Amino acid sequence: MIAYTSPMNSRIRALVLAAVTIAAAVLYTARLDRVPTFLSSDETAFALQAHAIATTAHDENGRLLPLYFQMMQNVWFHPALVYGMAPVLAVVRPMPWAVRLPTVIVALSNILLVFVVVRRFGASYAAAIGASVLLALTPAHLLHGRFACDYLFPVPCVLAWLILLVDANRSDASWRYFAAGGVLGLGLYTYIASLVMMPVYLLLTYLVLFLSGERRVRPYATITAGFILLVLPLATYLVAVPEIYTGFTERYGGANVDVLHGPSCSTTPRPTS
């Protein structure tokens, strides 16, 4: 039997979701220019690069629309936040709230996407709303959702991957498999840990398909094609600018290296030994 949802119930549910989203937007944007009190060193570095892209189409080192942004000798930032921030700084002054706005948008997207993910997995509407509220109030998500740093940027890619994978499994639509691989490939451009985790999620996709009884080549090939399409620009750029890979290995290859972004994204100074 197909459950019937009246138009009135649908409108009420839409209003509840809209109310949660608006409340989250207020929470995440309230006094955004003052809380945190000042831009951290990483926020400032991202903002300077984004402003340079917005005004000259070059980074601060003179590179035309680069795929990675060099902050220090061995410090390279991923491009998602810089290119997300650049359109904002192209139309408004580089104020703290403007610098942080793209991260807020990503955080709000996560809240909505979690709702969709929970519904796709068969949970009730109330459970999906509850999941969105819990994510919105999660301290780590709220904190990083107000920083102009890229820690949250892989999350929409992972959530979109889950949604597309569930939909593809139900509909057997090739474009959904392709898009699922594509969003994982897109995630490679968001944060350094994604260089490891997105391929891991791709392998998990293969495992899920296999365990679900899928033996046809087409779904595996389609997902892989979507992933590779987004990997190619990254691979090409790393070959063209080998110092990026060298910088990563020099930073993370030893015991006494900075495992964050070089300058801390925290507003508190690091202890010195």
N, C-alpha and C positions, 0 to 999 in steps of 0.2 A: 504494500500500500504506500502510495506517495503522500507524504505529509503535506498538508495545505497550510500555507501561511497567508493570513489575510493582509490586504494592503495596509490596514491600520497598524498591524503588528510590524510589518516591514518598515513603515515610517518611524514607528517608535524605536525600533532597533537602530535604524540609521541615525536618529537623533541622539540616542545614547552613545553610539560610537563617535559621532561628531562632538558631543559634549566632553567625552574623555580626551579626544584629540585637542580640543580647544583648551581644556584645563592643563593638559601636558604642555601645550605651547606657551601658556602663561607662566607655568612653573619654570620652563627651560629658558625663557627669554626675560624674566623679571630681573631688572637691574643688571642686564648682561654686560653693560659697560663698567660696572663697579664690582661685580662678584663673578669671578675672583677679582681682587683689588686692582691688580695690574697685569699686563701681558707678561707671560714668562718668556724666557730666552728662546724657547722653541716656537712659541706663538709669534714672537717678533720676527724670527727667521723665516717662518712660513709667510708672514704678511709682507715682508720686504720682497721676497721672490714673487709673490702673487701680484704685488703692485708693479713690479718691473715688467711682468708678463702683460698686465692690463694696459700699461702705458707705452711699452716699446716692443712687445712680443718677444723680447729677449730676457734671459735671466740676468742676475747681477754679474755673472761672469761673461756676458755677451753672447751666450749660446742662443740660437733661434729656436724657440718652442722645444726645449729639451724634454726628454722623457724622465730624466732624473735631475735633481737639483743639488749641486755641490755647496755645502755649507762651510765645511772645513776640509782639511787635506784628505782625510779618510771618511768623511761624513757626507753621505748622499741621502737625500730625502725622496720618498716616493711621490709621484706626481698628482695623485687624486685630490688631495686637499689644496694644493697650489692652484690647480686648474678649476677647482670648485670655488675657490675664493676670488680668483681673478675677475669673473663677471661682476661680482658684487663691488669690488674695488674700482671697477671701470666706471661705475655710476655714482658711487658715494665716496666720501673721504675715508681714509683708512683709520676709522675710529675702532676702539675695542669691540663694540657690539657688532660692527660690520665684519670685522675679522673673524669673530666667533660664530656668526650667523650660519655659514655653511655646515658647521658641525652640529648646530641645533637642528637644522633641516634633516641631516642624516639620523640624528637621534629620534626625531619624530617619525621618520620613515620606518625605523626599527620597531617603534611602538605599533604602527599600523600593520607592518608585515608580520609581526608576531601574532596579531589577531587572525590574519589570514592563514598562517601556518597551523595554528591550533584548530581552526575550523576545518582545514583540509584533512587533518588527522582524525576528524570525526567527533571532536568534542562539542559540547553545547555552546550556544551563543554566550551564555553567562560565563562559562569557563574561559572562552576566548577574550571576553571583556576583562575578566579577572587577570588573565595573563598579561594583557596590555597594561593594566594598571600596575601590576607588580613590577613589570619592566620599567615603567615610567618612574616608579618610586625606588628602584634599586639604587643605592648610593653610588656605586661605581659608574653605572650608566648615567646617572644625573650629573655626577662630577665631570666625567669625560665628555658628556654632551654639551657642556658649557665651556670647554677648552678648545681653542683653535689648534688642536693636535689630531693626529690621524688614527688614534687607537680604535675608534668605533667604525671606521670606514669599511673594513672588510665585512661587517655584520650584515648590511643589506644584501650583499652578494650571496652570503651563505643562506640567508632566509629566502631570497628569491630562488636560489638553487633548489631548496627543499620544496617550495611551492610548485615550481616547474617540473620537478621530478615526479611528484605525486600526480600532477595533472597529466603528464606524459604517460605514466603507467596506467592511468585510467582510460585515456583517450587514444593512446598509441599514435599520437600526432608527432610526426618527425620534427616539426619546427620547435616543439617544446623540448625534445631531447637536445636539439641543436642549441636552443637558448639556454638550457641548463648548463651545458658545457661552456657556453659563451660567458655566462655570468661568473663562473669559476675562473675563467681566463681573465675577465675584467678585474676580479679580486686581486690578481697579482700586482696590480698597479696601486693598491691602496695602502699597504703596510708591509714592513719587511718580513714579518712572520708568515705572511700569505705566500711567500715564495716557497715555503715548505707545506703549509696547510692546504692550499688550493689543490696541488697535485694529490695530497692525501685524500681530500674529499672526492676527487675524480676516481681514485682507486676504490673508495667506499661506494661510489656509484656503480662501478662494475660489479662489486661484491653484492650489492642489493639486487641488481638486475639478475645476477646468476642465482642467488638464493630464492628469488621469486619465480624461477623456472624459465627465465628468458634465455633462449639458446640461439636466437637469430643474430646475425652479424650486424644488421642495420642499426639497432638502437645503440650498440657500442660504438660503431663507426660514426654515427651522427653526433653523439655526445663528444667524441674525441675530436671530430672536425670543428665543432664549435669552440672547444678549448684551444686547439692549435691555432685557429684563426686569430685569436686574441694574444696568443703567445708569440707569434711571429714578429710583431713590431718590437716587443721586449727583447727577444733573442737577437734581432738585427742590431738594436741599439747597444746591447751589451758587447757585441762583437766590434761595433764601430768605436765604442768608448770603453776600452778594456780596463781603464783605471777604476771604473765603478766596481767591477768584480774584485779587483785588487784591494780596493778600499774596504769592501765588505769582509774579505778574508783577513785583512790585517786587523780590523776592529774586533772580529768575533773569533778569530782563530787561536787566540791565546787565553791565558787565565786572567791576566791583568788588563782587561779591555773594558770599555764602556759598553754595556749591553743594551743601552737605550738609544738615544738620538745624539749622543755627544753632550750638548747642553741639556740639562734636565728640563722636562716639561712641568715639573713641580715648581711651586712658588717658593719652596723652602730650599735653602742651600744644601749642597751635599757635604757630608762630613769629610774632612781631610785626614789622611793618615799621617 
